[in-house]
């Protein structure tokens, strides 16, 4: 089990939290394989179906490499059911003080939904520093989060609601955004049709949009043959591929599972931030030069 203090770090490295409404625990194994294949290690199972506790239990017992939490939690008995099933975090659509206090009393990570200064400050008064921003797009989206940034410097947000592949990079480029919640990559229609390959493709496509690129991998290992073919088609063996990314810090975190490391002496800083850096990934026959 991941410690409560480490959940936020995991969210940052993942960048994307799939918000999943699932009707049957029988879909869990295929879903877990699709998320894992796409490079995600976190899932939020919403309490909008009766199957939610069983799905969480299946994730927790059979897919321990994927951190599972419960979403759309609005009642204390749902908190109890989620924790009994093995959920490691709780997400609520709004700020309900009784739910937050109940979770804090059980020492479980809770991320309530907020969308205005009054709710943010009420959550802060309870000692919470990571909040869901919901519904994101209709509540001002990127502009609202930018406005909150200077006033609530100690708060990190998980915007959810209206997030898609075509705007996720705008949110993740903000310094006060920890990760984004999204339901489009695991839609109810795709689950119902058991289209797990399509879910995996959407996950990979979303991660590519977040970073600006994806290393070519097979089962978590650099696919050298395809990588070399790709470089012959437009890259440079032994050289460096330059990629523009919304956030160098986040990209480095997201590539940590591939043991990416910074090439010494390649860092370029501007002000207090890193704006350029070259990285290497074991098994990849070229360096990647990241530009923010």
N, C-alpha and C positions, 0 to 999 in steps of 0.2 A: 504493500500500500504506500502511495506517495504521501509524504507529510503535507499537512495543510499549507505550510509556509512555502512549499515547492510548487503548488498548483499554478500560481501566477507565472512562475518561471517556465513551466511546461507550456502554458498558453502562449507565451511570447515566442517560444521556439517553434510552436506549431503554426501560429499566425491565423489559423482558421479553425473554428469550432463548428462542426456539422450539427445542426439542430434537427433532430430526427423524430418524426412521428411514424411509429411502426405498429402494425396491427397484430403481428404474430411472432412469437419467439422462434418459430421455425425459420425465419428469415435471418436470424442473428448471425449464424456462421458465415453465410454468404456475404452479408454486410460487413462483418469484421474483416474478411479476406479482401474485400474491395477497398476498405479504408486503409488497411495495412499496405496493400499493393500500391495505393496512391501516395503513400508517405505520411499518413496521418496516424497519430497515436492517442487521439482523444475523441470522445463522442458524448453528446448531450441527448439523452432520451427523454422526450417530453411526456408528461403525465396527461396526455390528451387521449390516450387509449388505455383500455383495461390491461393490455399486454405489457405495459411499461415495466412493472416490477419484475416480471419473468424475463424480459429482455435484458434488463440491468443485471439480474442474477446470472444469466448465461454469459454475458460479457465478463463479469467479475470472476466467474469460476473457470471459464474455458479460454478466455482471451485476456490474460492478465497484462499483456504488453500494451493494451489499449485502456487508457484511463477513462472510466465511464462516470457520468454524472446524471442527475435528474433535472429536467427543465419543466417550466410551466407549473411549478409547485406553488400552490396557494393555500394549502391547509396543513396543519400540524400532523395529521394522520398520514398525509402524503410524504412528509419528511420522514416519519417513522418507517413507512413502507419502503422508501427509497434506500434508507440507511441499512435496513434489514436485508435488502437485496444485494447490497454491496456498493452503492453509489458513494463516490469520493468527494462530490461537491453538489451543491444545490443552487439552482437558478430560478428566480421568480420573475414574472413579467412586470410587477410593480414593486414599490417599496411598502412592505407590510411589516411594521415594527415587531409585531408578535412573532411572525415567522423568523425574522432576523434574530431576535433574542433567543428563540427556541433553538435555532441552529448554533448560535454562539455558545449557548449553554451546553450543547453536545459536542462542542469543539470541532465542528465541521465547517468547511469553507462555504460561504454563502454569497451569492452575487445577485442582489436585488436590482430590479429595473428602475431607472430614474430618467427624467428628461427635462428637469428644470433646476435652478439653483436651490430652491427651498428643499426639494427632495435630496439633493446632493448633500446639503448641510445637515439634514436629519440623519443621513447615513453616516456622515463623518462623525457626528456626535456619538454614534455607537461604536466607533473605532474601525469602520470599514474603509478601505482604501482602493478596492477594485469594484467597480460598479458596472452593471449592464446599462447601456444607453439604448432605450427602447421606447417607442419605435423610431429608429434612427433617422430614416429619410424624411418622414413627415414631421419630425421634431427639429428640423434644421440641419441635420446631417453634418457634413464636414464643417460648415460655417459655425454651427453651434458649438461643436467640439473645440474649434479654434478659439472661440470666445471664452470657453471654460478654462482653457490651457493656462492663461496667466493668472487667473483668479484662484483656481484650485490646483496648484502645482503638485500637490501630493497625491492626487487622484488619477488612477488609470481607468480607462473605459473599455468595455467590450460592446461596440455598436452592433446592434442586431435589428433587422427589419428593413427590408428594401436593399440589402447588400447583395450585389451580384458580381460576376466576374469582371464586368466592365467598369465597376467603381471601387472594387476592393482595394486597389493600389492607392487610391486617394485617401482612404481611411488609414491604411497601414503606414502611410508616410507621415502621419501625425505622431508627435512624440508622446502624447498622452493616450494613445490607443494601444492597448495590450494585445488584442486579437479581435477578429471579427466573427460574429455568429452568422451562419447562413444555412438556409434550408434547401436552396436550389440544387445543391450537389447530391442530395439524397431525397428526392421528391417521393411523395406517396405513390405516384404512378409508376416510377421506376422500381420501387420496392415491390409493389403489387405484381408487376410483370416479371419479377426476379431478374431484372437487367443489371446484374452486379458488375459486368464488364463496363457498362456505360457509366455507372456510378464511379468506378475506378478512373475512367477517362476524365470525367468531370472534376474529380479531385486533383488529378495531375494537371489539368488545364488551369484550375484555380491557383494551384501552387506556382505554376509557371507565370501566371499573371502577377502574383505577389512578388516574386523574385526578379522577373524579367527573363528567366531561363530555367531549365532543369537539366542537370547532368543526365546522360543516357545511362540508365541502370537496369539491371535484370535481377530481381529478387534481392535488392539492396546492395548489389555488387556492380561496380562500373563495368559496363559491357564494352570491352576494349575494341572488339571488331567493329561494332556499330559506331563507336566514338571516332575511330580512325577514318571510317567511311564518311562520317559527317564532316570531319576536318578536311578531308580531301575535296569535299563539295563546297567548301567555303571557309574552313578554319585554317589553322596553321600548326602542323606538327612541330613540337618543340618551341612554339612561339607563345602568343598570348591572345586570347579572345576577350575583347572588351565588351562589357555589358553594363547598361545603365539600369540602376535599381532604385526603388523608392527609399530604401533604408539599408545602408551597409551593415549596420549593427544587427538588424533583424535577419538579413540574409545570412550572415555568419552564424547566427543562432540556429537558423533553419537547416543549415548544412552541417551542423555539428554531428548529426548521426552518421555522416559519411566521413567523419574525422578530418574535415577541411581545416587547414591552418594558414595563417597569414605568412606570406613570404617576407622574411626580415628585410627591413629597409625600404619596403614598397609603400609604406603609409604616407599619405598626404593629408595634412590637417588644415582646416580653415576655421578660425575662431576657436571654439571649443569642441568641434566635431571632426570626425573622419570623413573626408569627401572622396578619397580614392585609396584603393588598396588592391594588391594582387594576392590571390589565394591559390593554393595547390590542394588537390584531392588525391589521396593514394590511389594509383591505378589509372589516373587520368593523364594522358600524354600531352597535356598543355596546361598552362596557367590560365586563370580567369582574372581579368582586371575589372574590378567593380568600380563604377563611378556613380556617385549619388547626385 
